[in-house]
């Protein structure tokens, strides 16, 4: 009954929520003991279809306060104002520095970093573009004349009315701005003596004035973040809508983000494969935003991911008694450590069944499931299957890169078994009996088809992509996808660049390639037989979807492809859990 409530009613709610306007937070200026915001900001947001709310400065707010605030917003507009305190950028002040606003600086830098991690669309205006750079790895010139003494600067701090265009900027041909304005040269206003010095690795320069001063930056990570040095909001006050494309785009992105949040609020989202335990011996902390990890509990909440499957990855070693015994012991160690780390994490719990997952979703608890990647960990002892099943595992990937005693691998294979070995057939039968999902990621085609024939329950591929889209032996052919679907199984698209686009193609894989793979898999296997298995902290992670905090971006892309909330419920876990339910219902232990 609860499963029905969670998976069947939410689309109605989501449809209603999509009709509501996005909430746009605008940072307010604080001067002369007054909170100030010029009307162009909120009127431009209103004209573009958003609901503006003013964010006052705060010297006492914490990261928890910032998180609570940002979780109620759909976009963040960083407004103009005073200079940024150079001490916050580890610099001494130059003589030409103007007045700083310590009421705003630390708070807005914190908001910007946290909004970036939460994938909020952001628009920085004048001081706002400088805040973007200062917060996210770039630099700010305290004074352009001081920083560029050899350059003949145009006049950037104008005396003209703010609604009057006073100089030109040239837009990069491949920029969002040039697409919005349908030209590469636009006239803008300008009232500043500071500017971005270096954009940093997260941004690229997409507009400059004739003297080379940076006038706009855009994300290099496929995020909806734009900063402009001029004041586009001022034109609207004079009835001039020439800058409205910028605000319309920003509010549209916020609308899409709001709709994606609504989906994640009502749909259980599940990643079927991550290798995070590989980092347990490197001093990582799952309860904080750990820079070494693509998946931790903070990033899961930022990306609105409800559940992940952490696997005990066991690299293929020698098929000796010592090697096999060591593999079993290593798997046991990693699985125990997953349990221990989850037990120490507030608001997180282990899960094994769909019932567990949906109960945790309703309570706001993150779920961690466990699996083994490489049946090498079973050794020669069939009893290990039941042992690991009783520990609460949900699947075992039969092999990794290299043949083992169970089956042949897709990579580094010596065709040791010709598919499933006799022992492998016993393993599959025992996994059926014990309610463990049979995972054929990494397996040779011969092993795949043997398992499909032997297994009494549907098989899965927890992290695999389409060979038709990227001709890699590790990917699934269209025939495999069709056979998997016919048997009731599911294939989970993975975000490893090497399985999305071949290196010799010369263009790195991005979120667009992952979408392309998944849409093809839907076309071939059907919407009921696909899902998402990122392989984060293994080899997964691509621009646009680089870690767990960015997974909501994938939802946005799928919505743009026309997937409905019902479709997204299937892709984000419904299909996987259907198979899990069937497998566990078949169990005889």
Beta strands, then each sheet from edge to edge (+ up, - down):
strand 1: 23-27
strand 2: 29-31
strand 3: 34-36
strand 4: 51-55
strand 5: 75-78
strand 6: 121-125
strand 7: 140-141
strand 8: 167-171
strand 9: 185-188
strand 10: 195-196
strand 11: 203-209
strand 12: 214-219
strand 13: 225-228
strand 14: 270-274
strand 15: 307-313
strand 16: 348-350
strand 17: 366-373
strand 18: 395-397
strand 19: 437-439
strand 20: 460-461
strand 21: 490-493
strand 22: 530-532
sheet 1: 4+ 1+ 5+ 6+ 13+ 12- 11+ 8- 9+
sheet 2: 2+ 3-
sheet 3: 7+ 10-
sheet 4: 14+ 15+ 17+ 16+
sheet 5: 14+ 15+ 17+ 18+ 19+
sheet 6: 20+ 21+ 22+
end
